[in-house]
Structure formats: structure tokens, C-alpha cells
């Protein structure tokens, strides 16, 4: 019998991507995102590391930097824990057409490796129950690239699917925001760039964001009834990092 070493807690949410009112999707109840430093400190605390956390973090950062460098040279990476490769997206209309950054994109793809896949046998999932939700972002679709929950194309359309995400109410804080993970600079979507404003779907024009990683936030007083709004705005934060390349 396989020994269970890990436990994942998950809440059930209404599946807003189907017409079935009785099906749900599970979302992991993640406490927070761990940095390289957090993982190195954990490895030392658990006794699984024979070097200091600082030494491990230094070595890991050197590895990741070199991995990124080699990926940019067109190499594929297989660590056992994950694989990484570089791909070119876009159509070339004839054999003589050159790469055009305005038309073609270079993308990195990461997938779980065989070693990490084996760890799944040691994981137990505990369904906590049906979540009591306010606004919740389930998925975003970058229309230009077709990317799901990953890329953002400035000045092009983004489809945001979710639950109770309609922008409603007179609070000045209501709206759709992109927050730069590094600088914490906040870019609010102009209200005139909100094309569709429904409880389960927003379609917007992405602001002219600079290259970087962003988190998406939707703040609204909509609580399920347009005639009776919430007294205070509530913010739904998407649990995936979105990237402008």
C-alpha cells in the first residue's frame, strides 16, 4: 500500500464553464506562494539539506539563471522534476518569411517530469466542502495568442471567466486591475475598455502594460443581485501569474 506523505486541501466551486448547474471544480486551498528562499529554508528545517539555506539558494539561483540562458539558445531541459522547452508561435506564410516579433512569439513551456509525477502517488486530496464565494476568477483567455491563464497581449482583448465578477456599484475602487509583481505598480482598466460586463464573464481591452509578471484583480460590489449591491467592495484575485512578454 502506498504511503501518503502529503495532503492537499481543496474547496469546490461552481463550474462556470459549463451549463450544468450541479457540477463543481476543485481549487487548491493554497496558503501562499513559496520563493526559492522559502524552499531552501524549508529543506534545512526538515533536515533534508546538508548545506545552509543561503548556500542552497545561491546554487539554485545560479542553476536557474544558466537554465534560462540555455533555453534561450534553443536547448530543451529535463531535470526529472520538470521539463522545459522553447517554442515559436505564429504562422509563416511562405518559406522566405523571416521571424517578425510583431507577428511571431517565442514561448517557454514547462511540464511535470517523471520524478515529480511519481510524487503524485504520495498525495491525498481532502475536499473541504463547497466554498462560500463572493467574486471568483476561474480562467482568463488572451484572445490574441489563445493563451489560457498565462500570457497577456497589451491593447488586445482578454476574456475573464468567473463567478460574481460583474463590475457594479458606485465605489471608486470598483474595477479591474493589473498589479506588477515586481514594482507593485497598479494599472486600472479604463471603464470604457470593459466590453462585456456580466456576472460570469468580463471582456476587456488589456492596458498598455510593460513587460513583466502581473496579478489580476477584480473589485466590485456585485453580490449576485444587481438591485441589491454589497455595502463594501470585495476583491477577487486570480491565483495564476500572468505575463507580458
C-alpha positions as CSV (number, residue, x, y, z in Angstrom):
1,X,0.0,0.0,0.0
2,X,1.4,3.4,-1.0
3,X,2.3,5.6,2.0
4,X,0.6,9.0,1.9
5,X,3.1,11.7,2.7
6,X,1.3,14.9,1.5
7,X,-2.2,16.3,1.9
8,X,-3.8,18.9,-0.4
9,X,-7.0,20.7,0.8
10,X,-9.4,21.9,-1.8
11,X,-12.7,23.7,-1.9
12,X,-15.4,23.1,-4.5
13,X,-16.6,25.9,-6.7
14,X,-19.5,26.2,-9.1
15,X,-18.2,25.2,-12.6
16,X,-18.9,28.4,-14.5
17,X,-17.5,27.0,-17.8
18,X,-20.4,24.5,-18.3
19,X,-24.2,24.8,-18.4
20,X,-24.7,22.1,-15.8
21,X,-25.8,23.8,-12.6
22,X,-24.8,20.8,-10.5
23,X,-21.2,20.3,-11.3
24,X,-18.2,21.7,-9.5
25,X,-14.5,22.3,-9.9
26,X,-11.9,21.9,-7.1
27,X,-9.5,24.6,-6.4
28,X,-6.5,24.0,-4.1
29,X,-6.6,26.0,-0.9
30,X,-3.0,27.3,-1.3
31,X,-1.8,29.3,1.8
32,X,0.8,31.3,-0.2
33,X,3.4,31.2,-3.0
34,X,6.8,30.0,-1.9
35,X,10.0,31.7,-3.1
36,X,13.4,30.0,-3.7
37,X,14.5,31.2,-0.3
38,X,11.3,29.8,1.4
39,X,12.0,26.3,-0.2
40,X,15.7,26.4,0.8
41,X,14.8,27.3,4.4
42,X,12.2,24.5,4.5
43,X,14.8,22.0,3.2
44,X,17.2,22.9,6.0
45,X,14.5,23.0,8.7
46,X,13.3,19.5,7.7
47,X,16.8,18.1,7.8
48,X,16.9,17.2,4.2
49,X,19.7,19.5,3.3
50,X,23.4,19.2,4.2
51,X,24.3,22.8,3.3
52,X,23.0,26.1,4.6
53,X,19.9,27.7,3.2
54,X,21.9,30.6,1.9
55,X,24.3,28.2,0.1
56,X,21.5,26.2,-1.4
57,X,19.6,29.4,-2.5
58,X,22.8,30.7,-4.2
59,X,23.3,27.4,-6.1
60,X,19.6,27.2,-7.1
61,X,19.7,30.7,-8.5
62,X,22.9,30.0,-10.4
63,X,21.2,26.9,-11.9
64,X,18.0,28.7,-12.8
65,X,19.9,31.6,-14.4
66,X,22.0,29.2,-16.5
67,X,18.9,27.2,-17.4
68,X,17.2,30.3,-18.7
69,X,20.3,31.2,-20.7
70,X,20.5,27.8,-22.3
71,X,16.7,27.8,-23.0
72,X,17.3,31.0,-24.9
73,X,19.8,29.1,-27.1
74,X,17.1,26.7,-28.1
75,X,18.0,23.8,-25.8
76,X,15.4,21.7,-24.0
77,X,15.8,21.0,-20.3
78,X,14.9,17.8,-18.5
79,X,15.6,17.9,-14.7
80,X,13.5,14.8,-14.0
81,X,11.3,17.0,-11.9
82,X,10.2,19.1,-14.8
83,X,10.9,19.6,-18.5
84,X,11.3,23.0,-20.2
85,X,11.5,23.8,-23.9
86,X,11.2,26.8,-26.2
87,X,8.6,27.1,-28.9
88,X,7.8,29.6,-31.7
89,X,4.1,30.6,-32.0
90,X,2.7,32.2,-35.2
91,X,2.2,31.4,-38.8
92,X,4.8,31.8,-41.6
93,X,3.1,32.5,-44.9
94,X,5.9,31.3,-47.1
95,X,9.4,29.7,-46.8
96,X,11.1,33.0,-47.2
97,X,9.3,34.8,-44.4
98,X,11.5,35.9,-41.6
99,X,10.7,35.9,-37.9
100,X,8.7,39.0,-37.0
101,X,8.3,39.9,-33.3
102,X,5.1,41.7,-34.1
103,X,3.6,38.6,-35.6
104,X,5.5,35.7,-34.0
105,X,6.2,34.9,-30.4
106,X,8.9,32.9,-28.6
107,X,7.4,31.0,-25.7
108,X,8.7,28.8,-22.9
109,X,6.8,25.7,-21.9
110,X,7.2,23.8,-18.6
111,X,5.7,20.4,-17.8
112,X,6.0,18.0,-14.9
113,X,8.7,15.4,-15.2
114,X,8.7,11.7,-14.4
115,X,10.2,12.2,-10.9
116,X,7.6,14.8,-9.9
117,X,4.8,12.6,-11.5
118,X,5.8,9.8,-9.1
119,X,5.3,12.1,-6.2
120,X,1.6,12.3,-7.0
121,X,1.2,8.7,-5.8
122,X,2.0,10.1,-2.3
123,X,-0.6,12.8,-2.3
124,X,-4.0,12.7,-0.7
125,X,-6.7,15.3,-1.6
126,X,-9.1,16.4,1.0
127,X,-12.3,18.1,-0.3
128,X,-13.1,20.6,2.4
129,X,-16.6,21.4,1.0
130,X,-18.4,23.8,-1.2
131,X,-16.8,27.3,-0.8
132,X,-18.9,30.3,0.2
133,X,-17.7,32.6,-2.5
134,X,-18.0,36.2,-3.4
135,X,-16.3,37.2,-6.6
136,X,-14.0,34.5,-8.0
137,X,-11.9,34.5,-11.2
138,X,-11.8,31.0,-12.8
139,X,-10.0,31.5,-16.1
140,X,-8.6,34.1,-18.4
141,X,-8.2,33.8,-22.1
142,X,-5.8,36.1,-24.1
143,X,-7.7,36.4,-27.4
144,X,-4.7,37.4,-29.5
145,X,-2.5,34.4,-28.6
146,X,-5.2,32.0,-27.5
147,X,-3.2,31.5,-24.2
148,X,-5.2,30.3,-21.2
149,X,-4.1,31.5,-17.8
150,X,-0.7,32.6,-19.0
151,X,0.0,35.4,-21.4
152,X,-1.3,38.9,-21.8
153,X,-1.2,40.9,-25.0
154,X,-1.4,44.7,-24.3
155,X,-4.1,46.6,-26.1
156,X,-5.8,43.4,-27.2
157,X,-8.8,41.6,-25.7
158,X,-8.9,39.4,-22.6
159,X,-11.8,37.2,-21.6
160,X,-12.2,36.8,-17.8
161,X,-14.5,34.0,-16.7
162,X,-15.6,33.5,-13.1
163,X,-18.3,34.0,-10.5
164,X,-19.9,37.2,-9.4
165,X,-17.3,39.3,-11.2
166,X,-19.7,41.9,-12.8
167,X,-18.4,45.4,-12.1
168,X,-21.2,47.2,-10.2
169,X,-21.5,49.8,-7.5
170,X,-20.5,53.4,-7.0
171,X,-17.3,52.9,-5.1
172,X,-14.3,54.5,-6.8
173,X,-12.3,51.3,-6.0
174,X,-14.5,49.1,-8.2
175,X,-12.8,48.0,-11.4
176,X,-10.3,45.6,-13.0
177,X,-6.7,45.9,-12.1
178,X,-3.3,44.5,-13.2
179,X,-0.6,44.7,-10.5
180,X,3.1,44.3,-11.5
181,X,4.6,41.6,-9.2
182,X,8.0,43.3,-9.1
183,X,7.2,47.0,-8.8
184,X,3.6,46.7,-7.4
185,X,2.6,49.3,-9.9
186,X,-1.2,49.2,-10.4
187,X,-2.8,49.6,-13.8
188,X,-6.6,50.0,-13.8
189,X,-8.6,49.1,-16.9
190,X,-10.4,52.1,-18.2
191,X,-14.2,51.7,-17.7
192,X,-14.7,52.4,-21.5
193,X,-12.4,49.4,-22.2
194,X,-14.8,47.0,-20.5
195,X,-16.6,45.5,-23.5
196,X,-18.7,42.9,-21.7
197,X,-19.7,43.1,-18.1
198,X,-21.6,40.1,-17.0
199,X,-21.7,38.1,-13.6
200,X,-19.7,35.2,-15.1
201,X,-17.8,36.9,-17.9
202,X,-15.8,40.1,-18.5
203,X,-14.3,41.0,-21.8
204,X,-11.8,43.9,-21.6
205,X,-9.1,45.6,-23.6
206,X,-5.8,45.0,-21.7
207,X,-4.0,48.2,-20.8
208,X,-0.6,49.1,-22.4
209,X,1.3,47.1,-19.8
210,X,5.1,46.9,-19.7
211,X,6.9,43.6,-20.0
212,X,6.7,41.7,-16.7
213,X,4.6,39.4,-14.4
214,X,1.2,40.5,-13.2
215,X,-1.6,39.5,-10.9
216,X,-5.2,40.2,-12.0
217,X,-7.7,41.7,-9.5
218,X,-11.4,42.4,-9.9
219,X,-13.1,44.7,-7.3
220,X,-16.9,45.0,-7.3
221,X,-19.9,45.5,-5.1
222,X,-21.9,42.9,-7.1
223,X,-23.0,40.1,-4.8
224,X,-25.4,38.2,-7.1
225,X,-28.2,40.7,-7.4
226,X,-27.8,44.0,-9.3
227,X,-30.7,45.6,-7.4
228,X,-29.1,44.9,-4.0
229,X,-25.4,45.6,-4.1
230,X,-22.8,44.9,-1.3
231,X,-22.2,47.8,1.1
232,X,-18.4,47.4,0.7
233,X,-16.4,46.4,-2.4
234,X,-14.8,42.9,-2.5
235,X,-11.8,41.9,-4.4
236,X,-11.2,38.6,-6.3
237,X,-7.5,37.9,-7.0
238,X,-6.6,35.4,-9.8
239,X,-4.4,32.7,-8.4
240,X,-2.2,32.5,-11.5
241,X,0.6,34.8,-12.6
242,X,0.0,36.4,-16.0
243,X,2.9,37.5,-18.2
244,X,3.5,40.2,-20.7
245,X,6.5,39.2,-22.9
